[in-house]
């Protein structure tokens, strides 16, 4: 026999999870490198949305530009993961689950 209270809690959790997924899709974070010469924007699902390169960054040469793009991407993705972890922590707070389970 299923516990009606537990089923209701599960349904509420699924609803909140769907809302969280939408919020993460709409949220944006930015990472940069080279003092802002390269800026990368990602959403909360670690998807890169835009890459902006300042004209003066093009004068630095291909190798340095590639390094700046890579650093800016990693910065944006780190921020995106932090955002997702924070949101997930809020979702699971009060459920009594061990950290990192979901």
TISERO-436321 format. One line per field, with one value per residue (C-alpha): x, y, z; residue number from 1; residue in one letter. Coordinates in pm, whole numbers. Each point is the difference from the previous one (the first is absolute). Layout:
REM TISERO-436321
xx = (X | ...) .
yy = (Y | ...) .
zz = (Z | ...) .
pos = (NUM | ...) .
code = (a | ...) .
END
This chain:
REM TISERO-436321
xx = (0 | 136 | 22 | -220 | 208 | 320 | -160 | -110 | 352 | 143 | -238 | 93 | 368 | -53 | -182 | 279 | 262 | -173 | -11 | 366 | 92 | -183 | 172 | 342 | -75 | -87 | 278 | 325 | 347 | 311 | 366 | 283 | 372 | 266 | -143 | -333 | 148 | -195 | -339 | -202 | -363 | -152 | -336 | -66 | 25 | 367 | -85 | 211 | -230 | 233 | 368 | 107 | 352 | 123 | 173 | 328 | 8 | 42 | 337 | 135 | 44 | -189 | 163 | -63 | -352 | -74 | 128 | -224 | -306 | 72 | 48 | -321 | -196 | 127 | -82 | -355 | -54 | 132 | -246 | -280 | 73 | 8 | -338 | -150 | 141 | -140 | -344 | 4 | 100 | -303 | -221 | 120 | 19 | -236 | -29 | 252 | 210 | 378 | 183 | 84 | -259 | -200) .
yy = (0 | 340 | 284 | 286 | 262 | -132 | -5 | 362 | 99 | -179 | 183 | 333 | -84 | -83 | 330 | 195 | -190 | 89 | 366 | -13 | -141 | 290 | 253 | -148 | 14 | 370 | 97 | 132 | 39 | 148 | -83 | 209 | -2 | 245 | 278 | -28 | -35 | -326 | -52 | -321 | -35 | -335 | -109 | -204 | -325 | 65 | 91 | 277 | 268 | 276 | 78 | 364 | 93 | 359 | 120 | 63 | -369 | -91 | 176 | -238 | -288 | -324 | -197 | 260 | 63 | -373 | -10 | 295 | -162 | -326 | 179 | 203 | -315 | -183 | 302 | 19 | -376 | 6 | 279 | -192 | -313 | 209 | 150 | -342 | -143 | 292 | -39 | -376 | 54 | 222 | -262 | -284 | 201 | -143 | -339 | -156 | -131 | -19 | 275 | -100 | -277 | 172) .
zz = (0 | -100 | 246 | -134 | 181 | -156 | -347 | 43 | 108 | -304 | -233 | 160 | -41 | -369 | -52 | 172 | -201 | -329 | 107 | 99 | -343 | -167 | 226 | -76 | -372 | 26 | 243 | -140 | 145 | -156 | 18 | -131 | -65 | -107 | 215 | -179 | -349 | -35 | 161 | -15 | 108 | 99 | 135 | 313 | -197 | -88 | -359 | -156 | -140 | -119 | -44 | -24 | -106 | 25 | -319 | 185 | 103 | -367 | 0 | 265 | -242 | -50 | 281 | 271 | -131 | 15 | 360 | 94 | -162 | 182 | 335 | -47 | -90 | 307 | 218 | -136 | 37 | 359 | 82 | -170 | 205 | 318 | -88 | -72 | 325 | 199 | -160 | 55 | 363 | 50 | -164 | 220 | 323 | 254 | -169 | 235 | -287 | 28 | -195 | -357 | -18 | -274) .
pos = (1 | 2 | 3 | 4 | 5 | 6 | 7 | 8 | 9 | 10 | 11 | 12 | 13 | 14 | 15 | 16 | 17 | 18 | 19 | 20 | 21 | 22 | 23 | 24 | 25 | 26 | 27 | 28 | 29 | 30 | 31 | 32 | 33 | 34 | 35 | 36 | 37 | 38 | 39 | 40 | 41 | 42 | 43 | 44 | 45 | 46 | 47 | 48 | 49 | 50 | 51 | 52 | 53 | 54 | 55 | 56 | 57 | 58 | 59 | 60 | 61 | 62 | 63 | 64 | 65 | 66 | 67 | 68 | 69 | 70 | 71 | 72 | 73 | 74 | 75 | 76 | 77 | 78 | 79 | 80 | 81 | 82 | 83 | 84 | 85 | 86 | 87 | 88 | 89 | 90 | 91 | 92 | 93 | 94 | 95 | 96 | 97 | 98 | 99 | 100 | 101 | 102) .
code = (x | x | x | x | x | x | x | x | x | x | x | x | x | x | x | x | x | x | x | x | x | x | x | x | x | x | x | x | x | x | x | x | x | x | x | x | x | x | x | x | x | x | x | x | x | x | x | x | x | x | x | x | x | x | x | x | x | x | x | x | x | x | x | x | x | x | x | x | x | x | x | x | x | x | x | x | x | x | x | x | x | x | x | x | x | x | x | x | x | x | x | x | x | x | x | x | x | x | x | x | x | x) .
END
